[in-house]
Amino acid sequence: MDKENLKLTSAEIGTLWGEYVNGTAVDIVNKYMISIVEDEKIKALFDDAIQTFNKQKKQISTFLKNEGFPVPIGFTESDLNRGAKRLFSDIFCLHYLHVITQHGLLGHTTSLTASVRNDLRDFYDSCDNDGKRMYHQTIELLLEKGHFQRTPYFYPDNHPEFISGQQFVQIVGGHRPLAATEIIALSFNIKKKITEKSLSIGFSQVTQSKEVRKFLKSAQETSDNQIQSLAKLLKKDNLPVPMSWESEVTTSQDSPFSDKLMLYHIGFLLQSAQSYHGTGLAAAMRADLATTYEKVILKNIMVTKEWFNLMTKKKWLEQPPLAPDRKEISKDK
C-alpha cells in the first residue's frame, strides 16, 4: 500500500475541521488581546501564538482542499471589532493564553491519535511542539510576574501505604483527607471554571443580543455554583482554592467580538470541560467527590443543550462534514 496516497479517513477530516474552527475562534480573541496588551513580554507571546496559528491554518486548508473538502468558514476578521475598549487586564490575557494553550495541547494529542497518514501525523507533531513551547513560555512568564497558581504542597509520608478497606471510599462519620490525584483534578477543574466564568462575565457585558446575554448570565451562574461545589471539597481539608479572575474584567460595554464568536467560545469551553470533569470523576476514590463530579457533568450537559439550541436558532453553528446519506442517494430519480 502506498502510504503517501492514502485518502484521509472520516476521523482525520473531522479533527482537521475541528482544529480549524476552534483555532480561528481563539485566533480572533488573540488578535484583540494583542491590540490591548501593554506589557511587551505578554504581547510577544500573543504575536508568537498568532503567527503560529497562521502557519497551521494554511496547512489545514491545504489538507482539506487536496481531499476535495470545503474549508470551514470558522471565524474571520468580520467577528473582530478593532478599536474596542479594553475588556480584560494584561494579566488575564496572559492567563487566558495559558489556559487555551492547555486546551490546544489536548486537542493536538487527540487529533494525532486519530491520524494514520504520515504527513498528518507529522503536522500534529509540529502543532504539539508549538503548543508545548507556548505552554512553557506562559508558565515562565506567569511565574515571573507572580501570578502562576500552584496546586497545594504536600508533606511526604515516611513510607508507602496500601488502601486497607472500604472506609477509603465511603464517608461515614467523617472523611479521609484528599489524595494527591484527587487534588490535582479538583484544582485543574476549578481553574478551568474560573476562566469560563470570567469570560462569561465579560461577554455578557458587551453582547448586543438579549438572548445571548441571558444565556451568558446563566452560564456564569452555573460556573460559579460549580466552582463553589468543587472548592468546598478543598476547603474541608484546609487546602487553598485557586483565586478568581473576575476583578481582571473591566466595566467596558464596548464589544470587541461578534455575538456569534462569544457564544461559540463559551460553548467550546463547556464542551472541553466535560473531558476534564470525566478525568476528575475517574480519579475520584471518595464518594462525595464522585457525586459532585456527576452533578457537574449532568448540569454541563443541560447547559450545553441550551447553548446548542441558541446557536442553531441563530444559524451560527457551522455543520461539520457528514457521512453519506445512503437512503437518500438510493431514492428513485
C-alpha positions as CSV (number, residue, x, y, z in Angstrom):
1,M,0.0,0.0,0.0
2,D,1.3,3.5,-1.0
3,K,1.2,5.3,2.4
4,E,1.6,8.7,0.8
5,N,-1.5,8.3,-1.3
6,L,-3.8,7.2,1.5
7,K,-7.1,9.1,1.5
8,L,-7.9,10.9,4.7
9,T,-10.3,9.0,6.9
10,S,-13.5,10.5,8.5
11,A,-11.7,10.8,11.8
12,E,-8.8,12.7,10.1
13,I,-11.2,15.0,8.3
14,G,-13.2,15.6,11.5
15,T,-10.1,16.5,13.5
16,L,-8.9,18.9,10.8
17,W,-12.3,20.5,10.6
18,G,-12.5,20.9,14.4
19,E,-8.9,22.3,14.7
20,Y,-9.7,24.9,12.0
21,V,-13.0,26.2,13.5
22,N,-11.8,26.2,17.1
23,G,-8.4,27.6,16.1
24,T,-10.0,30.5,14.2
25,A,-12.2,31.4,17.2
26,V,-9.2,31.6,19.5
27,D,-7.2,33.4,16.9
28,I,-9.7,36.3,16.8
29,V,-9.6,36.6,20.6
30,N,-5.8,36.6,20.5
31,K,-5.8,39.3,17.8
32,Y,-7.9,41.5,20.1
33,M,-5.8,40.8,23.1
34,I,-2.6,41.7,21.4
35,S,-4.1,45.0,20.5
36,I,-4.9,45.9,24.1
37,V,-1.9,44.4,26.0
38,E,0.6,46.9,27.2
39,D,3.2,44.5,28.6
40,E,5.8,43.9,25.9
41,K,6.6,40.3,27.1
42,I,3.0,39.3,27.1
43,K,2.5,41.0,23.7
44,A,5.4,39.0,22.3
45,L,3.7,35.7,23.3
46,F,0.5,36.7,21.6
47,D,2.4,37.6,18.5
48,D,4.0,34.2,18.5
49,A,0.6,32.5,19.0
50,I,-0.9,34.4,16.1
51,Q,2.0,33.7,13.7
52,T,2.0,30.0,14.7
53,F,-1.7,29.5,14.1
54,N,-1.5,31.4,10.8
55,K,1.0,28.7,9.6
56,Q,-1.2,25.9,11.0
57,K,-4.3,27.3,9.4
58,K,-2.7,27.3,5.9
59,Q,-1.6,23.7,6.3
60,I,-5.1,22.6,7.5
61,S,-6.7,24.4,4.5
62,T,-4.3,22.6,2.1
63,F,-5.1,19.1,3.6
64,L,-8.8,19.7,3.2
65,K,-8.6,21.2,-0.3
66,N,-6.4,18.3,-1.5
67,E,-9.2,15.9,-0.4
68,G,-11.9,17.9,-2.1
69,F,-13.5,19.2,1.1
70,P,-14.5,22.8,1.5
71,V,-12.5,24.8,4.1
72,P,-14.8,25.8,7.0
73,I,-15.8,29.4,7.4
74,G,-14.9,29.4,11.1
75,F,-14.3,32.9,12.4
76,T,-12.8,35.8,10.5
77,E,-11.9,39.5,10.8
78,S,-15.6,40.2,10.5
79,D,-16.0,38.8,14.0
80,L,-13.5,41.2,15.4
81,N,-14.4,44.9,16.2
82,R,-11.0,46.6,16.1
83,G,-10.6,49.6,18.3
84,A,-12.9,48.3,21.0
85,K,-12.1,49.4,24.5
86,R,-10.2,47.2,26.9
87,L,-12.3,44.4,28.3
88,F,-9.5,42.4,30.1
89,S,-6.4,43.2,32.0
90,D,-2.9,42.3,30.8
91,I,-2.6,39.5,33.4
92,F,-6.0,38.0,32.4
93,C,-4.9,37.9,28.8
94,L,-1.8,36.0,29.8
95,H,-3.8,33.6,31.9
96,Y,-6.2,33.1,29.0
97,L,-3.4,32.3,26.7
98,H,-2.0,29.7,29.2
99,V,-5.4,28.0,29.6
100,I,-6.2,28.0,25.9
101,T,-2.7,26.5,25.2
102,Q,-3.6,23.6,27.6
103,H,-6.8,23.1,25.6
104,G,-4.8,23.2,22.4
105,L,-2.3,20.6,23.6
106,L,-5.1,18.2,24.4
107,G,-6.7,18.8,21.0
108,H,-3.5,18.2,19.1
109,T,-2.9,15.0,21.0
110,T,-6.4,13.7,20.3
111,S,-6.0,14.6,16.7
112,L,-2.7,12.8,16.5
113,T,-4.1,9.6,17.9
114,A,-6.9,9.8,15.3
115,S,-4.4,10.2,12.4
116,V,-2.9,7.4,10.3
117,R,-1.3,9.2,7.3
118,N,2.3,10.1,7.9
119,D,2.1,13.8,6.7
120,L,-0.8,14.4,9.0
121,R,1.0,12.8,12.0
122,D,4.0,15.0,11.2
123,F,1.7,18.0,11.2
124,Y,0.2,17.3,14.6
125,D,3.6,16.5,16.0
126,S,4.7,20.0,14.9
127,C,1.4,21.5,16.4
128,D,2.2,19.7,19.7
129,N,5.7,21.0,19.8
130,D,4.4,24.5,19.1
131,G,1.9,24.1,21.9
132,K,4.5,22.8,24.4
133,R,6.8,25.7,23.6
134,M,3.9,28.2,24.3
135,Y,2.9,26.2,27.5
136,H,6.5,26.6,28.9
137,Q,6.6,30.3,27.9
138,T,3.3,31.2,29.5
139,I,4.2,29.4,32.7
140,E,7.6,31.1,32.9
141,L,6.0,34.5,32.4
142,L,3.2,33.8,34.9
143,L,5.9,32.7,37.5
144,E,8.0,35.8,36.7
145,K,5.0,38.1,37.4
146,G,4.0,36.1,40.5
147,H,0.6,35.1,39.0
148,F,1.0,31.3,38.5
149,Q,-1.2,29.4,40.9
150,R,0.4,26.3,42.1
151,T,-1.6,23.3,43.5
152,P,-1.3,22.7,47.3
153,Y,2.0,21.4,48.7
154,F,2.3,18.0,50.4
155,Y,4.5,16.8,53.3
156,P,6.0,13.5,52.4
157,D,5.0,10.2,54.2
158,N,7.7,8.1,55.8
159,H,6.9,5.1,53.6
160,P,4.3,3.8,51.0
161,E,0.8,2.8,52.2
162,F,-1.9,0.5,50.8
163,I,-5.6,1.0,50.9
164,S,-7.0,-1.1,53.7
165,G,-10.7,-1.1,53.2
166,Q,-14.0,0.4,52.1
167,Q,-13.6,3.3,54.5
168,F,-11.2,4.8,51.9
169,V,-14.2,5.3,49.6
170,Q,-17.2,5.7,51.9
171,I,-17.7,8.8,54.0
172,V,-19.2,7.6,57.3
173,G,-18.9,9.8,60.4
174,G,-16.1,11.9,58.8
175,H,-13.8,11.7,55.9
176,R,-10.3,10.8,54.9
177,P,-8.0,13.5,53.5
178,L,-8.0,14.1,49.8
179,A,-5.5,12.1,47.8
180,A,-2.9,13.9,45.6
181,T,-4.5,12.5,42.5
182,E,-7.9,14.0,43.6
183,I,-6.4,17.4,44.5
184,I,-4.8,18.0,41.1
185,A,-8.1,17.2,39.3
186,L,-10.1,19.5,41.7
187,S,-7.6,22.4,41.2
188,F,-7.4,21.9,37.5
189,N,-11.2,21.8,37.1
190,I,-11.7,24.9,39.3
191,K,-9.1,26.9,37.2
192,K,-11.0,26.0,34.0
193,K,-14.3,27.0,35.5
194,I,-12.8,30.3,36.7
195,T,-11.7,31.2,33.2
196,E,-15.1,30.1,31.8
197,K,-16.9,32.3,34.4
198,S,-14.7,35.4,33.8
199,L,-15.2,35.2,30.1
200,S,-19.0,34.8,30.6
201,I,-18.9,38.0,32.7
202,G,-17.0,40.0,30.2
203,F,-19.0,38.7,27.2
204,S,-22.4,39.3,29.0
205,Q,-21.4,43.0,29.4
206,V,-20.8,43.6,25.8
207,T,-23.1,41.4,23.8
208,Q,-25.8,43.1,21.7
209,S,-28.3,40.2,21.9
210,K,-30.7,39.9,24.9
211,E,-30.9,36.1,24.3
212,V,-27.2,35.7,24.3
213,R,-26.9,37.9,27.4
214,K,-29.4,35.8,29.2
215,F,-27.5,32.6,28.3
216,L,-24.2,34.0,29.3
217,K,-25.5,35.1,32.7
218,S,-27.0,31.7,33.2
219,A,-23.6,30.1,32.2
220,Q,-21.8,32.5,34.6
221,E,-24.1,31.4,37.5
222,T,-23.6,27.7,36.6
223,S,-19.8,28.2,36.6
224,D,-19.9,30.0,39.9
225,N,-22.1,27.2,41.6
226,Q,-19.7,24.5,40.3
227,I,-16.6,26.4,41.4
228,Q,-18.2,26.6,44.9
229,S,-19.0,22.9,44.9
230,L,-15.5,21.9,43.9
231,A,-13.8,24.4,46.2
232,K,-15.8,23.2,49.2
233,L,-14.1,19.8,48.8
234,L,-10.7,21.5,49.1
235,K,-11.7,23.7,52.0
236,K,-12.8,20.7,54.0
237,D,-9.1,19.7,54.2
238,N,-8.0,23.3,54.7
239,L,-6.4,23.4,51.3
240,P,-6.1,26.6,49.2
241,V,-8.6,27.3,46.4
242,P,-7.4,28.9,43.1
243,M,-8.0,32.6,43.0
244,S,-10.7,34.1,40.9
245,W,-10.2,36.4,37.9
246,E,-13.4,38.5,37.9
247,S,-11.6,41.6,39.0
248,E,-9.4,41.4,35.9
249,V,-12.5,42.1,33.7
250,T,-13.1,45.8,33.2
251,T,-16.5,47.5,33.1
252,S,-16.4,48.1,29.4
253,Q,-19.6,47.7,27.4
254,D,-17.9,48.1,24.1
255,S,-17.9,44.7,22.3
256,P,-14.6,43.5,20.8
257,F,-16.3,40.5,19.2
258,S,-19.4,39.4,17.3
259,D,-22.1,37.8,19.4
260,K,-21.6,34.6,17.4
261,L,-17.9,34.3,18.4
262,M,-18.6,35.0,22.1
263,L,-21.4,32.4,22.3
264,Y,-19.4,29.9,20.4
265,H,-16.3,30.4,22.6
266,I,-18.3,29.7,25.8
267,G,-19.8,26.6,24.2
268,F,-16.3,25.4,23.2
269,L,-15.2,25.7,26.8
270,L,-18.3,23.9,28.1
271,Q,-17.7,21.0,25.8
272,S,-14.0,20.9,26.5
273,A,-14.7,20.9,30.2
274,Q,-16.5,17.6,30.0
275,S,-13.3,15.7,29.4
276,Y,-11.7,17.4,32.4
277,H,-14.7,16.6,34.6
278,G,-14.6,13.0,33.4
279,T,-10.9,12.8,34.3
280,G,-11.8,14.1,37.7
281,L,-14.6,11.6,38.1
282,A,-12.2,8.7,37.1
283,A,-9.7,9.9,39.7
284,A,-12.3,10.2,42.5
285,M,-12.0,7.5,45.1
286,R,-14.2,9.2,47.7
287,A,-18.0,9.0,47.4
288,D,-18.6,12.7,47.8
289,L,-16.2,13.6,45.1
290,A,-17.8,11.2,42.6
291,T,-21.3,12.6,43.5
292,T,-20.1,16.2,43.0
293,Y,-18.5,15.4,39.6
294,E,-21.6,13.6,38.4
295,K,-23.8,16.6,39.3
296,V,-21.3,19.0,37.5
297,I,-21.3,16.8,34.4
298,L,-25.1,16.5,34.3
299,K,-25.5,20.3,34.6
300,N,-22.9,20.9,31.9
301,I,-24.9,18.6,29.6
302,M,-28.0,20.6,30.2
303,V,-26.3,24.0,29.7
304,T,-24.6,22.7,26.5
305,K,-28.0,21.7,25.2
306,E,-29.3,25.3,25.8
307,W,-26.2,26.6,24.0
308,F,-26.8,24.2,21.0
309,N,-30.4,25.3,20.7
310,L,-29.5,29.0,20.8
311,M,-26.6,28.6,18.3
312,T,-28.8,26.7,15.8
313,K,-31.7,29.1,16.3
314,K,-29.3,32.0,15.3
315,K,-27.9,29.8,12.5
316,W,-24.4,30.4,13.9
317,L,-23.3,26.7,14.2
318,E,-21.4,25.5,11.2
319,Q,-22.1,22.0,10.2
320,P,-19.2,19.5,10.1
321,P,-18.8,17.1,7.2
322,L,-21.4,14.3,7.3
323,A,-21.3,10.7,6.3
324,P,-23.2,9.9,3.0
325,D,-26.9,9.5,3.4
326,R,-27.2,6.2,1.6
327,K,-31.0,6.1,1.8
328,E,-31.3,9.5,0.2
329,I,-28.8,8.6,-2.5
330,S,-30.6,5.3,-3.3
331,K,-34.0,7.0,-3.8
332,D,-35.7,6.7,-7.2
333,K,-34.8,9.5,-9.5
